[in-house]
Amino acid sequence: MQTHTYTHTLENTEKKLVGFTDHAIDCCLTTTGQFLPRHIAVSYTMQEKSACRIPATVFITRKNKKICSPPLEDARYPWVKKLITHLDNLNGKNGDKHNITAKLQAKSSKYL
């Protein structure tokens, strides 16, 4: 019984460390306002300032590369909102945003 408890604790600790590492790796540190053509992007996630240093829209390309773009709320880059709308319509999301903050919070609370 004691071994099982120890193993479980060790397993949770490893998962916490892995979760922390994933958090650091997945955050954009800067964004680019350069226009991204519709045919290149296949999906996106929203990075919120509460989970990372800066808010950002992270587009995933056909080649599975991440492009860190300005947040949806930044009026200087209207193409971001248009591309998100296009991807939602294409993927049948009906405006349901992917949210990196919610994913990270769910992941961390699972192991607490």
Backbone atoms as SQL, in Angstrom:
CREATE TABLE atoms (id INTEGER PRIMARY KEY, chain TEXT, resi INTEGER, resn TEXT, atom TEXT, x REAL, y REAL, z REAL);
INSERT INTO atoms VALUES
  (1, 'A', 1, 'MET', 'N', 0.822, -1.193, 0.000),
  (2, 'A', 1, 'MET', 'CA', 0.000, 0.000, 0.000),
  (3, 'A', 1, 'MET', 'C', 0.861, 1.250, 0.000),
  (4, 'A', 2, 'GLN', 'N', 1.897, 1.270, 0.775),
  (5, 'A', 2, 'GLN', 'CA', 2.763, 2.435, 0.842),
  (6, 'A', 2, 'GLN', 'C', 3.465, 2.676, -0.502),
  (7, 'A', 3, 'THR', 'N', 3.883, 1.636, -1.159),
  (8, 'A', 3, 'THR', 'CA', 4.544, 1.762, -2.455),
  (9, 'A', 3, 'THR', 'C', 3.593, 2.380, -3.480),
  (10, 'A', 4, 'HIS', 'N', 2.345, 1.940, -3.450),
  (11, 'A', 4, 'HIS', 'CA', 1.354, 2.486, -4.383),
  (12, 'A', 4, 'HIS', 'C', 1.178, 3.997, -4.180),
  (13, 'A', 5, 'THR', 'N', 1.106, 4.437, -2.931),
  (14, 'A', 5, 'THR', 'CA', 0.957, 5.857, -2.630),
  (15, 'A', 5, 'THR', 'C', 2.175, 6.637, -3.106),
  (16, 'A', 6, 'TYR', 'N', 3.354, 6.120, -2.859),
  (17, 'A', 6, 'TYR', 'CA', 4.594, 6.772, -3.280),
  (18, 'A', 6, 'TYR', 'C', 4.650, 6.894, -4.804),
  (19, 'A', 7, 'THR', 'N', 4.309, 5.829, -5.483),
  (20, 'A', 7, 'THR', 'CA', 4.314, 5.841, -6.945),
  (21, 'A', 7, 'THR', 'C', 3.315, 6.876, -7.471),
  (22, 'A', 8, 'HIS', 'N', 2.152, 6.922, -6.855),
  (23, 'A', 8, 'HIS', 'CA', 1.131, 7.881, -7.275),
  (24, 'A', 8, 'HIS', 'C', 1.629, 9.321, -7.085),
  (25, 'A', 9, 'THR', 'N', 2.258, 9.578, -5.952),
  (26, 'A', 9, 'THR', 'CA', 2.799, 10.909, -5.683),
  (27, 'A', 9, 'THR', 'C', 3.887, 11.258, -6.683),
  (28, 'A', 10, 'LEU', 'N', 4.764, 10.324, -6.941),
  (29, 'A', 10, 'LEU', 'CA', 5.828, 10.550, -7.911),
  (30, 'A', 10, 'LEU', 'C', 5.235, 10.808, -9.292),
  (31, 'A', 11, 'GLU', 'N', 4.219, 10.034, -9.645),
  (32, 'A', 11, 'GLU', 'CA', 3.585, 10.213, -10.942),
  (33, 'A', 11, 'GLU', 'C', 2.966, 11.610, -11.050),
  (34, 'A', 12, 'ASN', 'N', 2.278, 12.078, -10.023),
  (35, 'A', 12, 'ASN', 'CA', 1.681, 13.417, -10.048),
  (36, 'A', 12, 'ASN', 'C', 2.741, 14.504, -10.127),
  (37, 'A', 13, 'THR', 'N', 3.848, 14.313, -9.443),
  (38, 'A', 13, 'THR', 'CA', 4.934, 15.286, -9.480),
  (39, 'A', 13, 'THR', 'C', 5.504, 15.387, -10.890),
  (40, 'A', 14, 'GLU', 'N', 5.709, 14.262, -11.522),
  (41, 'A', 14, 'GLU', 'CA', 6.226, 14.271, -12.892),
  (42, 'A', 14, 'GLU', 'C', 5.257, 14.980, -13.835),
  (43, 'A', 15, 'LYS', 'N', 3.996, 14.728, -13.645),
  (44, 'A', 15, 'LYS', 'CA', 3.006, 15.367, -14.507),
  (45, 'A', 15, 'LYS', 'C', 2.981, 16.871, -14.286),
  (46, 'A', 16, 'LYS', 'N', 3.145, 17.301, -13.054),
  (47, 'A', 16, 'LYS', 'CA', 3.193, 18.737, -12.787),
  (48, 'A', 16, 'LYS', 'C', 4.387, 19.367, -13.488),
  (49, 'A', 17, 'LEU', 'N', 5.517, 18.696, -13.422),
  (50, 'A', 17, 'LEU', 'CA', 6.709, 19.228, -14.074),
  (51, 'A', 17, 'LEU', 'C', 6.528, 19.268, -15.586),
  (52, 'A', 18, 'VAL', 'N', 5.944, 18.220, -16.138),
  (53, 'A', 18, 'VAL', 'CA', 5.694, 18.193, -17.575),
  (54, 'A', 18, 'VAL', 'C', 4.712, 19.293, -17.948),
  (55, 'A', 19, 'GLY', 'N', 3.659, 19.476, -17.148),
  (56, 'A', 19, 'GLY', 'CA', 2.690, 20.537, -17.408),
  (57, 'A', 19, 'GLY', 'C', 3.336, 21.906, -17.367),
  (58, 'A', 20, 'PHE', 'N', 4.225, 22.134, -16.419),
  (59, 'A', 20, 'PHE', 'CA', 4.924, 23.417, -16.312),
  (60, 'A', 20, 'PHE', 'C', 5.807, 23.632, -17.530),
  (61, 'A', 21, 'THR', 'N', 6.495, 22.603, -17.960),
  (62, 'A', 21, 'THR', 'CA', 7.355, 22.703, -19.137),
  (63, 'A', 21, 'THR', 'C', 6.525, 23.007, -20.381),
  (64, 'A', 22, 'ASP', 'N', 5.391, 22.327, -20.539),
  (65, 'A', 22, 'ASP', 'CA', 4.530, 22.585, -21.689),
  (66, 'A', 22, 'ASP', 'C', 4.076, 24.037, -21.710),
  (67, 'A', 23, 'HIS', 'N', 3.764, 24.579, -20.558),
  (68, 'A', 23, 'HIS', 'CA', 3.297, 25.966, -20.459),
  (69, 'A', 23, 'HIS', 'C', 4.357, 26.919, -20.999),
  (70, 'A', 24, 'ALA', 'N', 5.585, 26.728, -20.590),
  (71, 'A', 24, 'ALA', 'CA', 6.659, 27.625, -21.015),
  (72, 'A', 24, 'ALA', 'C', 6.938, 27.500, -22.508),
  (73, 'A', 25, 'ILE', 'N', 6.870, 26.316, -23.034),
  (74, 'A', 25, 'ILE', 'CA', 7.176, 26.087, -24.444),
  (75, 'A', 25, 'ILE', 'C', 6.081, 26.647, -25.352),
  (76, 'A', 26, 'ASP', 'N', 4.835, 26.578, -24.923),
  (77, 'A', 26, 'ASP', 'CA', 3.716, 26.942, -25.777),
  (78, 'A', 26, 'ASP', 'C', 3.423, 28.434, -25.855),
  (79, 'A', 27, 'CYS', 'N', 4.063, 29.246, -25.052),
  (80, 'A', 27, 'CYS', 'CA', 3.752, 30.679, -25.029),
  (81, 'A', 27, 'CYS', 'C', 4.519, 31.457, -26.098),
  (82, 'A', 28, 'CYS', 'N', 3.801, 32.345, -26.785),
  (83, 'A', 28, 'CYS', 'CA', 4.448, 33.286, -27.703),
  (84, 'A', 28, 'CYS', 'C', 5.085, 34.390, -26.874),
  (85, 'A', 29, 'LEU', 'N', 6.292, 34.771, -27.211),
  (86, 'A', 29, 'LEU', 'CA', 6.962, 35.867, -26.522),
  (87, 'A', 29, 'LEU', 'C', 6.804, 37.180, -27.269),
  (88, 'A', 30, 'THR', 'N', 6.591, 37.094, -28.577),
  (89, 'A', 30, 'THR', 'CA', 6.332, 38.267, -29.414),
  (90, 'A', 30, 'THR', 'C', 5.298, 37.885, -30.470),
  (91, 'A', 31, 'THR', 'N', 4.735, 38.893, -31.127),
  (92, 'A', 31, 'THR', 'CA', 3.796, 38.628, -32.218),
  (93, 'A', 31, 'THR', 'C', 4.241, 39.378, -33.463),
  (94, 'A', 32, 'THR', 'N', 3.746, 38.924, -34.601),
  (95, 'A', 32, 'THR', 'CA', 4.008, 39.611, -35.856),
  (96, 'A', 32, 'THR', 'C', 2.673, 40.030, -36.457),
  (97, 'A', 33, 'GLY', 'N', 2.608, 41.252, -36.931),
  (98, 'A', 33, 'GLY', 'CA', 1.385, 41.754, -37.547),
  (99, 'A', 33, 'GLY', 'C', 1.313, 41.465, -39.032),
  (100, 'A', 34, 'GLN', 'N', 2.283, 40.718, -39.546),
  (101, 'A', 34, 'GLN', 'CA', 2.319, 40.408, -40.972),
  (102, 'A', 34, 'GLN', 'C', 1.103, 39.569, -41.352),
  (103, 'A', 35, 'PHE', 'N', 0.425, 39.955, -42.413),
  (104, 'A', 35, 'PHE', 'CA', -0.771, 39.276, -42.894),
  (105, 'A', 35, 'PHE', 'C', -0.489, 37.803, -43.179),
  (106, 'A', 36, 'LEU', 'N', -1.409, 36.944, -42.760),
  (107, 'A', 36, 'LEU', 'CA', -1.300, 35.507, -42.999),
  (108, 'A', 36, 'LEU', 'C', -2.427, 35.093, -43.945),
  (109, 'A', 37, 'PRO', 'N', -2.109, 34.604, -45.143),
  (110, 'A', 37, 'PRO', 'CA', -3.146, 34.210, -46.102),
  (111, 'A', 37, 'PRO', 'C', -4.030, 33.078, -45.569),
  (112, 'A', 38, 'ARG', 'N', -5.301, 33.096, -45.959),
  (113, 'A', 38, 'ARG', 'CA', -6.274, 32.108, -45.490),
  (114, 'A', 38, 'ARG', 'C', -5.881, 30.679, -45.809),
  (115, 'A', 39, 'HIS', 'N', -5.290, 30.449, -46.961),
  (116, 'A', 39, 'HIS', 'CA', -4.995, 29.077, -47.375),
  (117, 'A', 39, 'HIS', 'C', -3.839, 28.448, -46.590),
  (118, 'A', 40, 'ILE', 'N', -3.113, 29.230, -45.828),
  (119, 'A', 40, 'ILE', 'CA', -1.979, 28.707, -45.058),
  (120, 'A', 40, 'ILE', 'C', -2.416, 28.200, -43.687),
  (121, 'A', 41, 'ALA', 'N', -3.357, 28.888, -43.054),
  (122, 'A', 41, 'ALA', 'CA', -3.778, 28.535, -41.692),
  (123, 'A', 41, 'ALA', 'C', -4.831, 27.428, -41.707),
  (124, 'A', 42, 'VAL', 'N', -4.723, 26.503, -40.742),
  (125, 'A', 42, 'VAL', 'CA', -5.708, 25.429, -40.615),
  (126, 'A', 42, 'VAL', 'C', -6.444, 25.469, -39.276),
  (127, 'A', 43, 'SER', 'N', -5.856, 26.096, -38.271),
  (128, 'A', 43, 'SER', 'CA', -6.514, 26.235, -36.971),
  (129, 'A', 43, 'SER', 'C', -5.840, 27.356, -36.186),
  (130, 'A', 44, 'TYR', 'N', -6.349, 27.580, -34.970),
  (131, 'A', 44, 'TYR', 'CA', -5.784, 28.640, -34.138),
  (132, 'A', 44, 'TYR', 'C', -6.065, 28.348, -32.673),
  (133, 'A', 45, 'THR', 'N', -5.326, 29.027, -31.807),
  (134, 'A', 45, 'THR', 'CA', -5.599, 29.034, -30.371),
  (135, 'A', 45, 'THR', 'C', -5.456, 30.472, -29.895),
  (136, 'A', 46, 'MET', 'N', -6.098, 30.760, -28.782),
  (137, 'A', 46, 'MET', 'CA', -5.997, 32.088, -28.191),
  (138, 'A', 46, 'MET', 'C', -5.090, 31.988, -26.969),
  (139, 'A', 47, 'GLN', 'N', -4.037, 32.769, -26.967),
  (140, 'A', 47, 'GLN', 'CA', -3.128, 32.822, -25.818),
  (141, 'A', 47, 'GLN', 'C', -3.498, 34.050, -25.000),
  (142, 'A', 48, 'GLU', 'N', -3.819, 33.850, -23.739),
  (143, 'A', 48, 'GLU', 'CA', -4.238, 34.961, -22.890),
  (144, 'A', 48, 'GLU', 'C', -3.113, 35.384, -21.960),
  (145, 'A', 49, 'LYS', 'N', -3.115, 36.657, -21.617),
  (146, 'A', 49, 'LYS', 'CA', -2.055, 37.219, -20.785),
  (147, 'A', 49, 'LYS', 'C', -2.010, 36.579, -19.401),
  (148, 'A', 50, 'SER', 'N', -3.113, 36.066, -18.920),
  (149, 'A', 50, 'SER', 'CA', -3.133, 35.441, -17.597),
  (150, 'A', 50, 'SER', 'C', -2.325, 34.144, -17.569),
  (151, 'A', 51, 'ALA', 'N', -2.123, 33.519, -18.724),
  (152, 'A', 51, 'ALA', 'CA', -1.360, 32.270, -18.782),
  (153, 'A', 51, 'ALA', 'C', 0.060, 32.484, -19.297),
  (154, 'A', 52, 'CYS', 'N', 0.259, 33.493, -20.103),
  (155, 'A', 52, 'CYS', 'CA', 1.561, 33.774, -20.712),
  (156, 'A', 52, 'CYS', 'C', 1.864, 35.263, -20.553),
  (157, 'A', 53, 'ARG', 'N', 3.023, 35.682, -20.985),
  (158, 'A', 53, 'ARG', 'CA', 3.419, 37.092, -20.824),
  (159, 'A', 53, 'ARG', 'C', 2.567, 38.059, -21.623),
  (160, 'A', 54, 'ILE', 'N', 2.175, 37.644, -22.816),
  (161, 'A', 54, 'ILE', 'CA', 1.417, 38.538, -23.696),
  (162, 'A', 54, 'ILE', 'C', 0.201, 37.815, -24.268),
  (163, 'A', 55, 'PRO', 'N', -0.861, 38.561, -24.603),
  (164, 'A', 55, 'PRO', 'CA', -1.972, 37.942, -25.320),
  (165, 'A', 55, 'PRO', 'C', -1.586, 37.785, -26.789),
  (166, 'A', 56, 'ALA', 'N', -2.084, 36.744, -27.421),
  (167, 'A', 56, 'ALA', 'CA', -1.764, 36.512, -28.832),
  (168, 'A', 56, 'ALA', 'C', -2.789, 35.573, -29.450),
  (169, 'A', 57, 'THR', 'N', -2.861, 35.612, -30.769),
  (170, 'A', 57, 'THR', 'CA', -3.604, 34.624, -31.531),
  (171, 'A', 57, 'THR', 'C', -2.553, 33.748, -32.193),
  (172, 'A', 58, 'VAL', 'N', -2.600, 32.463, -31.934),
  (173, 'A', 58, 'VAL', 'CA', -1.600, 31.541, -32.470),
  (174, 'A', 58, 'VAL', 'C', -2.252, 30.738, -33.590),
  (175, 'A', 59, 'PHE', 'N', -1.835, 31.013, -34.816),
  (176, 'A', 59, 'PHE', 'CA', -2.351, 30.274, -35.965),
  (177, 'A', 59, 'PHE', 'C', -1.441, 29.084, -36.243),
  (178, 'A', 60, 'ILE', 'N', -2.056, 27.947, -36.575),
  (179, 'A', 60, 'ILE', 'CA', -1.318, 26.742, -36.938),
  (180, 'A', 60, 'ILE', 'C', -1.405, 26.609, -38.455),
  (181, 'A', 61, 'THR', 'N', -0.259, 26.438, -39.103),
  (182, 'A', 61, 'THR', 'CA', -0.218, 26.362, -40.566),
  (183, 'A', 61, 'THR', 'C', -0.384, 24.923, -41.046),
  (184, 'A', 62, 'ARG', 'N', -0.518, 24.781, -42.352),
  (185, 'A', 62, 'ARG', 'CA', -0.619, 23.450, -42.958),
  (186, 'A', 62, 'ARG', 'C', 0.621, 22.603, -42.676),
  (187, 'A', 63, 'LYS', 'N', 1.749, 23.250, -42.501),
  (188, 'A', 63, 'LYS', 'CA', 2.999, 22.539, -42.202),
  (189, 'A', 63, 'LYS', 'C', 3.210, 22.392, -40.696),
  (190, 'A', 64, 'ASN', 'N', 2.153, 22.632, -39.921),
  (191, 'A', 64, 'ASN', 'CA', 2.150, 22.488, -38.465),
  (192, 'A', 64, 'ASN', 'C', 3.114, 23.444, -37.765),
  (193, 'A', 65, 'LYS', 'N', 3.275, 24.628, -38.318),
  (194, 'A', 65, 'LYS', 'CA', 4.088, 25.665, -37.679),
  (195, 'A', 65, 'LYS', 'C', 3.166, 26.633, -36.959),
  (196, 'A', 66, 'LYS', 'N', 3.659, 27.197, -35.862),
  (197, 'A', 66, 'LYS', 'CA', 2.885, 28.166, -35.091),
  (198, 'A', 66, 'LYS', 'C', 3.292, 29.578, -35.489),
  (199, 'A', 67, 'ILE', 'N', 2.298, 30.402, -35.797),
  (200, 'A', 67, 'ILE', 'CA', 2.525, 31.801, -36.129),
  (201, 'A', 67, 'ILE', 'C', 1.879, 32.640, -35.027),
  (202, 'A', 68, 'CYS', 'N', 2.685, 33.381, -34.308),
  (203, 'A', 68, 'CYS', 'CA', 2.195, 34.221, -33.213),
  (204, 'A', 68, 'CYS', 'C', 1.756, 35.568, -33.776),
  (205, 'A', 69, 'SER', 'N', 0.457, 35.780, -33.781),
  (206, 'A', 69, 'SER', 'CA', -0.132, 37.000, -34.334),
  (207, 'A', 69, 'SER', 'C', -0.741, 37.840, -33.220),
  (208, 'A', 70, 'PRO', 'N', -1.065, 39.102, -33.532),
  (209, 'A', 70, 'PRO', 'CA', -1.674, 39.965, -32.514),
  (210, 'A', 70, 'PRO', 'C', -2.991, 39.378, -31.996),
  (211, 'A', 71, 'PRO', 'N', -3.397, 39.792, -30.797),
  (212, 'A', 71, 'PRO', 'CA', -4.664, 39.291, -30.257),
  (213, 'A', 71, 'PRO', 'C', -5.855, 39.781, -31.072),
  (214, 'A', 72, 'LEU', 'N', -6.930, 39.064, -30.972),
  (215, 'A', 72, 'LEU', 'CA', -8.164, 39.371, -31.692),
  (216, 'A', 72, 'LEU', 'C', -8.642, 40.799, -31.435),
  (217, 'A', 73, 'GLU', 'N', -8.448, 41.286, -30.233),
  (218, 'A', 73, 'GLU', 'CA', -8.942, 42.608, -29.838),
  (219, 'A', 73, 'GLU', 'C', -8.150, 43.773, -30.434),
  (220, 'A', 74, 'ASP', 'N', -7.001, 43.521, -31.022),
  (221, 'A', 74, 'ASP', 'CA', -6.152, 44.589, -31.561),
  (222, 'A', 74, 'ASP', 'C', -6.733, 45.094, -32.883),
  (223, 'A', 75, 'ALA', 'N', -7.338, 46.270, -32.842),
  (224, 'A', 75, 'ALA', 'CA', -8.028, 46.843, -34.006),
  (225, 'A', 75, 'ALA', 'C', -7.084, 47.189, -35.154),
  (226, 'A', 76, 'ARG', 'N', -5.790, 47.252, -34.896),
  (227, 'A', 76, 'ARG', 'CA', -4.836, 47.580, -35.970),
  (228, 'A', 76, 'ARG', 'C', -4.673, 46.430, -36.956),
  (229, 'A', 77, 'TYR', 'N', -5.144, 45.236, -36.578),
  (230, 'A', 77, 'TYR', 'CA', -4.973, 44.055, -37.424),
  (231, 'A', 77, 'TYR', 'C', -6.326, 43.378, -37.651),
  (232, 'A', 78, 'PRO', 'N', -7.189, 43.974, -38.493),
  (233, 'A', 78, 'PRO', 'CA', -8.524, 43.400, -38.720),
  (234, 'A', 78, 'PRO', 'C', -8.484, 42.036, -39.408),
  (235, 'A', 79, 'TRP', 'N', -7.390, 41.715, -40.070),
  (236, 'A', 79, 'TRP', 'CA', -7.273, 40.433, -40.757),
  (237, 'A', 79, 'TRP', 'C', -7.288, 39.265, -39.768),
  (238, 'A', 80, 'VAL', 'N', -6.871, 39.502, -38.524),
  (239, 'A', 80, 'VAL', 'CA', -6.864, 38.426, -37.521),
  (240, 'A', 80, 'VAL', 'C', -8.297, 37.953, -37.275),
  (241, 'A', 81, 'LYS', 'N', -9.208, 38.890, -37.059),
  (242, 'A', 81, 'LYS', 'CA', -10.611, 38.540, -36.812),
  (243, 'A', 81, 'LYS', 'C', -11.223, 37.852, -38.027),
  (244, 'A', 82, 'LYS', 'N', -10.907, 38.350, -39.219),
  (245, 'A', 82, 'LYS', 'CA', -11.441, 37.751, -40.446),
  (246, 'A', 82, 'LYS', 'C', -10.937, 36.321, -40.627),
  (247, 'A', 83, 'LEU', 'N', -9.671, 36.091, -40.324),
  (248, 'A', 83, 'LEU', 'CA', -9.106, 34.747, -40.468),
  (249, 'A', 83, 'LEU', 'C', -9.709, 33.789, -39.436),
  (250, 'A', 84, 'ILE', 'N', -9.920, 34.263, -38.225),
  (251, 'A', 84, 'ILE', 'CA', -10.549, 33.431, -37.194),
  (252, 'A', 84, 'ILE', 'C', -11.969, 33.056, -37.616),
  (253, 'A', 85, 'THR', 'N', -12.720, 34.026, -38.126),
  (254, 'A', 85, 'THR', 'CA', -14.081, 33.759, -38.596),
  (255, 'A', 85, 'THR', 'C', -14.062, 32.733, -39.716),
  (256, 'A', 86, 'HIS', 'N', -13.137, 32.884, -40.649),
  (257, 'A', 86, 'HIS', 'CA', -12.999, 31.932, -41.754),
  (258, 'A', 86, 'HIS', 'C', -12.709, 30.523, -41.235),
  (259, 'A', 87, 'LEU', 'N', -11.769, 30.401, -40.302),
  (260, 'A', 87, 'LEU', 'CA', -11.410, 29.083, -39.763),
  (261, 'A', 87, 'LEU', 'C', -12.561, 28.469, -38.973),
  (262, 'A', 88, 'ASP', 'N', -13.281, 29.285, -38.217),
  (263, 'A', 88, 'ASP', 'CA', -14.443, 28.781, -37.476),
  (264, 'A', 88, 'ASP', 'C', -15.501, 28.243, -38.430),
  (265, 'A', 89, 'ASN', 'N', -15.767, 28.976, -39.500),
  (266, 'A', 89, 'ASN', 'CA', -16.748, 28.530, -40.490),
  (267, 'A', 89, 'ASN', 'C', -16.274, 27.270, -41.204),
  (268, 'A', 90, 'LEU', 'N', -15.014, 27.233, -41.538),
  (269, 'A', 90, 'LEU', 'CA', -14.435, 26.090, -42.239),
  (270, 'A', 90, 'LEU', 'C', -14.480, 24.825, -41.384),
  (271, 'A', 91, 'ASN', 'N', -14.200, 24.978, -40.104),
  (272, 'A', 91, 'ASN', 'CA', -14.139, 23.834, -39.193),
  (273, 'A', 91, 'ASN', 'C', -15.444, 23.588, -38.444),
  (274, 'A', 92, 'GLY', 'N', -16.477, 24.377, -38.749),
  (275, 'A', 92, 'GLY', 'CA', -17.769, 24.187, -38.104),
  (276, 'A', 92, 'GLY', 'C', -17.777, 24.525, -36.631),
  (277, 'A', 93, 'LYS', 'N', -16.972, 25.500, -36.232),
  (278, 'A', 93, 'LYS', 'CA', -16.845, 25.844, -34.815),
  (279, 'A', 93, 'LYS', 'C', -17.946, 26.789, -34.343),
  (280, 'A', 94, 'ASN', 'N', -18.552, 27.537, -35.252),
  (281, 'A', 94, 'ASN', 'CA', -19.580, 28.518, -34.891),
  (282, 'A', 94, 'ASN', 'C', -19.114, 29.485, -33.816),
  (283, 'A', 95, 'GLY', 'N', -17.918, 30.006, -33.979),
  (284, 'A', 95, 'GLY', 'CA', -17.416, 31.017, -33.054),
  (285, 'A', 95, 'GLY', 'C', -16.844, 30.468, -31.767),
  (286, 'A', 96, 'ASP', 'N', -16.718, 29.170, -31.633),
  (287, 'A', 96, 'ASP', 'CA', -16.169, 28.572, -30.415),
  (288, 'A', 96, 'ASP', 'C', -14.652, 28.654, -30.475),
  (289, 'A', 97, 'LYS', 'N', -14.075, 29.596, -29.725),
  (290, 'A', 97, 'LYS', 'CA', -12.634, 29.819, -29.753),
  (291, 'A', 97, 'LYS', 'C', -11.905, 28.726, -28.977),
  (292, 'A', 98, 'HIS', 'N', -10.755, 28.356, -29.468),
  (293, 'A', 98, 'HIS', 'CA', -9.855, 27.508, -28.699),
  (294, 'A', 98, 'HIS', 'C', -9.182, 28.452, -27.717),
  (295, 'A', 99, 'ASN', 'N', -9.009, 28.023, -26.499),
  (296, 'A', 99, 'ASN', 'CA', -8.459, 28.922, -25.498),
  (297, 'A', 99, 'ASN', 'C', -7.337, 28.244, -24.739),
  (298, 'A', 100, 'ILE', 'N', -6.125, 28.725, -24.930),
  (299, 'A', 100, 'ILE', 'CA', -4.963, 28.114, -24.287),
  (300, 'A', 100, 'ILE', 'C', -5.017, 28.290, -22.773),
  (301, 'A', 101, 'THR', 'N', -5.593, 29.377, -22.288),
  (302, 'A', 101, 'THR', 'CA', -5.680, 29.599, -20.847),
  (303, 'A', 101, 'THR', 'C', -6.539, 28.528, -20.197),
  (304, 'A', 102, 'ALA', 'N', -7.688, 28.254, -20.768),
  (305, 'A', 102, 'ALA', 'CA', -8.578, 27.239, -20.203),
  (306, 'A', 102, 'ALA', 'C', -7.917, 25.869, -20.220),
  (307, 'A', 103, 'LYS', 'N', -7.200, 25.553, -21.296),
  (308, 'A', 103, 'LYS', 'CA', -6.515, 24.264, -21.382),
  (309, 'A', 103, 'LYS', 'C', -5.443, 24.144, -20.310),
  (310, 'A', 104, 'LEU', 'N', -4.682, 25.209, -20.109),
  (311, 'A', 104, 'LEU', 'CA', -3.615, 25.174, -19.112),
  (312, 'A', 104, 'LEU', 'C', -4.175, 25.080, -17.704),
  (313, 'A', 105, 'GLN', 'N', -5.251, 25.811, -17.416),
  (314, 'A', 105, 'GLN', 'CA', -5.850, 25.755, -16.088),
  (315, 'A', 105, 'GLN', 'C', -6.438, 24.380, -15.823),
  (316, 'A', 106, 'ALA', 'N', -7.076, 23.784, -16.811),
  (317, 'A', 106, 'ALA', 'CA', -7.635, 22.445, -16.643),
  (318, 'A', 106, 'ALA', 'C', -6.526, 21.434, -16.414),
  (319, 'A', 107, 'LYS', 'N', -5.436, 21.588, -17.153),
  (320, 'A', 107, 'LYS', 'CA', -4.312, 20.670, -17.016),
  (321, 'A', 107, 'LYS', 'C', -3.696, 20.781, -15.623),
  (322, 'A', 108, 'SER', 'N', -3.494, 22.000, -15.128),
  (323, 'A', 108, 'SER', 'CA', -2.849, 22.179, -13.832),
  (324, 'A', 108, 'SER', 'C', -3.764, 21.762, -12.686),
  (325, 'A', 109, 'SER', 'N', -5.074, 22.031, -12.769),
  (326, 'A', 109, 'SER', 'CA', -5.974, 21.649, -11.683),
  (327, 'A', 109, 'SER', 'C', -6.163, 20.140, -11.623),
  (328, 'A', 110, 'LYS', 'N', -5.970, 19.460, -12.721),
  (329, 'A', 110, 'LYS', 'CA', -6.100, 18.007, -12.764),
  (330, 'A', 110, 'LYS', 'C', -5.064, 17.339, -11.870),
  (331, 'A', 111, 'TYR', 'N', -3.903, 17.946, -11.740),
  (332, 'A', 111, 'TYR', 'CA', -2.809, 17.338, -10.993),
  (333, 'A', 111, 'TYR', 'C', -2.632, 17.915, -9.597),
  (334, 'A', 112, 'LEU', 'N', -3.483, 18.827, -9.180),
  (335, 'A', 112, 'LEU', 'CA', -3.358, 19.411, -7.840),
  (336, 'A', 112, 'LEU', 'C', -4.079, 18.596, -6.810);
